[in-house]
Every structure is written in structure tokens, then in C-alpha cells.
Amino acid sequence: MSSELFTLTYGALVTQLCKDYENDEDVNKQLDRMGYNIGVRLIEDFLARSNVGRCHDFRETADVIAKVAFKMYLGITPSITNWSPAGDEFSLILENNPLVDFVELPDSHSALIYSNLLCGVLRGALEMVQMAVEAKFVQDTLKGDGVTEIRMRFIRRIEDNLPAGEE
């Protein structure tokens, strides 16, 4: 699928959600939920196509997200910045977000996080590889910021829950 077709299709999806839900917060939640469901399924394709092994820490995970996953699926390579001193938070800076090509947010949708689907995709995919994370937009070019920034925070490693007696 061409990037232009994907961008326009995504725009039509967001437009329909804005018509279906009464406020931007509900649209944001729905975009996140949809992204999460995509991420849960997309991780299998990513692992099969990328030949990336298990990441040993959050820094390695950040590199794989930025340099492999974003490049593979969106054709961009965000920069990784603003690491927290504990190494459990970082920012992905998207100089060019392909989802927002041809998009202008109307004033009536100032609380809309247009690309919130991406945060859901990141959460869903990482959960499938036993990482609970928080992902949220802190800057957005659609809202007048110079760049688009997604803040990622590691919450915890998810342990596999095996039935008693199985290891």
C-alpha cells in the first residue's frame, strides 16, 4: 500500500471516529485501543520479518523500535532522546510523522491526539514481548509544536503465568 493511500485511509478513519464519538477524549481512547489491538498482532509479523532477537534492556528496545520498527512500517527513523536518569523513560522524536500529511486539525478538535494509534501499537506490541509500557504524545506538529514527540515509560516486565506444576 502506498504511504499516501495509508495516510488518507487513516484520515478517513479518524474523521469517522470524530463523527461517532461525542468528544475528543473518547476518540483518543478508541484510537489507542485500536492501535493496541494492531500492535498485539503486528509483533508476530515484525519478529518474523526483522530477525531481531530478544532485547536485553529498555535501551536496546528503544533502538529496535526507532531504527527497525518505525523504518519497516512507516518509513521513518525517529531519534531517541531525553533518557531519564533511571533509564526507564525516553522520547521518540518524529521529525516527519507520515500520518499527519495533508492534515489540519480544526479548532473544534483541539484535544484530539490525531496519531494516538501509534501509542496503542507500541503498547500492544511490547506487551506481547513481556514489557508493560506507557506511551503518550507530549508534542505534536499538528498542535503547533516543532516536532512530534512520543514519551515512552517502562512500567514493568510481565511474567508469564504458568499453571502450578508447569515450568
C-alpha positions as CSV (number, residue, x, y, z in Angstrom):
1,M,0.0,0.0,0.0
2,S,1.4,3.4,-0.8
3,S,2.1,5.8,2.0
4,E,-0.3,8.4,0.5
5,L,-3.2,5.8,0.4
6,F,-2.4,4.8,4.0
7,T,-2.4,8.4,5.2
8,L,-5.7,9.2,3.5
9,T,-7.3,6.0,4.8
10,Y,-6.1,6.7,8.3
11,G,-7.5,10.3,8.0
12,A,-10.9,8.8,6.9
13,L,-10.9,6.5,10.0
14,V,-10.2,9.4,12.4
15,T,-12.9,11.5,10.7
16,Q,-15.4,8.7,11.2
17,L,-14.4,8.3,14.8
18,C,-14.9,12.0,15.4
19,K,-18.4,11.7,14.0
20,D,-19.2,8.6,16.0
21,Y,-18.0,9.8,19.4
22,E,-19.1,13.0,21.2
23,N,-15.7,14.2,22.4
24,D,-12.0,14.1,21.6
25,E,-11.2,12.1,24.7
26,D,-13.4,9.2,23.6
27,V,-11.8,9.3,20.1
28,N,-8.3,9.3,21.7
29,K,-9.2,6.3,23.8
30,Q,-10.6,4.5,20.7
31,L,-7.5,5.2,18.6
32,D,-5.3,3.9,21.5
33,R,-7.5,0.8,21.8
34,M,-7.4,0.1,18.0
35,G,-3.6,0.7,18.0
36,Y,-3.2,-1.7,20.9
37,N,-5.1,-4.4,19.0
38,I,-2.9,-3.8,15.9
39,G,0.3,-4.0,18.0
40,V,-0.7,-7.3,19.6
41,R,-1.0,-8.8,16.1
42,L,1.8,-6.8,14.4
43,I,4.6,-8.0,16.7
44,E,4.5,-11.5,15.1
45,D,5.0,-10.0,11.7
46,F,7.7,-7.8,13.0
47,L,9.6,-10.6,14.7
48,A,9.3,-12.8,11.6
49,R,10.4,-10.2,9.1
50,S,13.1,-8.4,11.1
51,N,15.1,-11.3,12.6
52,V,15.6,-9.2,15.7
53,G,16.4,-11.3,18.8
54,R,15.2,-10.7,22.4
55,C,16.2,-7.2,23.7
56,H,18.1,-7.3,26.9
57,D,17.2,-3.9,28.3
58,F,14.9,-0.9,27.6
59,R,17.7,1.0,25.7
60,E,18.1,-1.9,23.3
61,T,14.3,-2.0,22.9
62,A,14.3,1.8,22.1
63,D,16.9,1.3,19.4
64,V,14.9,-1.6,17.8
65,I,11.7,0.5,17.9
66,A,13.2,3.5,16.3
67,K,15.7,2.0,13.9
68,V,13.9,-1.1,12.8
69,A,10.1,-1.0,13.5
70,F,9.3,2.6,12.6
71,K,11.6,2.3,9.5
72,M,9.9,-1.0,8.5
73,Y,6.3,0.1,8.9
74,L,6.3,3.9,8.4
75,G,9.5,4.5,6.5
76,I,10.9,6.9,9.1
77,T,13.6,6.7,11.8
78,P,12.7,8.7,14.9
79,S,15.6,9.9,17.1
80,I,15.8,8.7,20.7
81,T,16.3,11.4,23.3
82,N,15.6,12.6,26.8
83,W,16.5,9.4,28.7
84,S,15.6,9.6,32.3
85,P,18.4,9.1,34.8
86,A,17.0,5.7,35.8
87,G,16.9,4.6,32.1
88,D,13.2,3.8,32.3
89,E,11.9,6.7,30.1
90,F,12.8,8.1,26.7
91,S,11.4,10.2,23.9
92,L,10.9,9.3,20.3
93,I,11.2,12.4,18.2
94,L,9.5,12.2,14.8
95,E,10.7,15.0,12.6
96,N,8.2,13.8,10.0
97,N,5.1,11.9,11.0
98,P,3.6,10.4,7.9
99,L,0.2,10.0,9.5
100,V,-0.3,13.8,9.5
101,D,0.5,14.5,5.9
102,F,-2.4,16.5,4.4
103,V,-3.9,17.1,7.9
104,E,-5.1,20.2,9.6
105,L,-6.9,19.9,13.0
106,P,-10.0,22.1,13.2
107,D,-10.2,24.3,16.3
108,S,-13.2,22.3,17.5
109,H,-10.9,19.3,17.9
110,S,-8.0,20.8,19.9
111,A,-7.9,17.9,22.4
112,L,-7.7,15.3,19.6
113,I,-4.5,13.3,19.7
114,Y,-4.6,12.5,16.0
115,S,-1.8,9.9,15.8
116,N,-2.7,8.2,19.1
117,L,-3.0,4.9,17.3
118,L,0.8,4.8,17.4
119,C,0.9,4.8,21.2
120,G,-1.5,1.9,21.2
121,V,0.6,0.0,18.7
122,L,3.7,0.4,20.8
123,R,1.9,-0.7,24.0
124,G,0.3,-3.7,22.4
125,A,3.4,-4.9,20.6
126,L,5.6,-4.5,23.7
127,E,3.1,-6.2,25.9
128,M,3.4,-9.3,23.7
129,V,7.1,-9.4,24.4
130,Q,6.5,-9.1,28.2
131,M,7.0,-5.4,28.6
132,A,4.4,-3.2,30.1
133,V,5.0,0.4,29.0
134,E,3.2,3.7,28.9
135,A,3.3,5.7,25.6
136,K,1.9,9.2,25.2
137,F,2.3,12.2,22.9
138,V,3.9,15.2,24.6
139,Q,4.4,17.3,21.5
140,D,2.6,17.3,18.2
141,T,3.3,19.2,15.0
142,L,-0.5,19.3,14.4
143,K,-0.8,21.5,17.5
144,G,2.0,23.9,16.5
145,D,5.0,22.1,18.1
146,G,8.2,22.0,16.2
147,V,8.4,18.2,16.3
148,T,6.2,15.2,17.3
149,E,7.3,13.6,20.5
150,I,6.2,10.3,21.9
151,R,7.2,9.7,25.5
152,M,7.8,6.0,26.4
153,R,8.0,4.8,30.0
154,F,8.9,1.3,31.1
155,I,6.4,0.1,33.8
156,R,7.4,-3.5,34.5
157,R,8.5,-6.8,33.0
158,I,5.4,-9.1,32.5
159,E,6.0,-12.5,34.0
160,D,4.5,-15.5,32.3
161,N,1.8,-17.0,34.5
162,L,2.2,-20.8,34.1
163,P,-0.3,-23.1,35.9
164,A,1.0,-24.7,39.1
165,G,3.3,-27.6,38.4
166,E,4.3,-26.5,34.8
167,E,7.6,-24.9,34.1
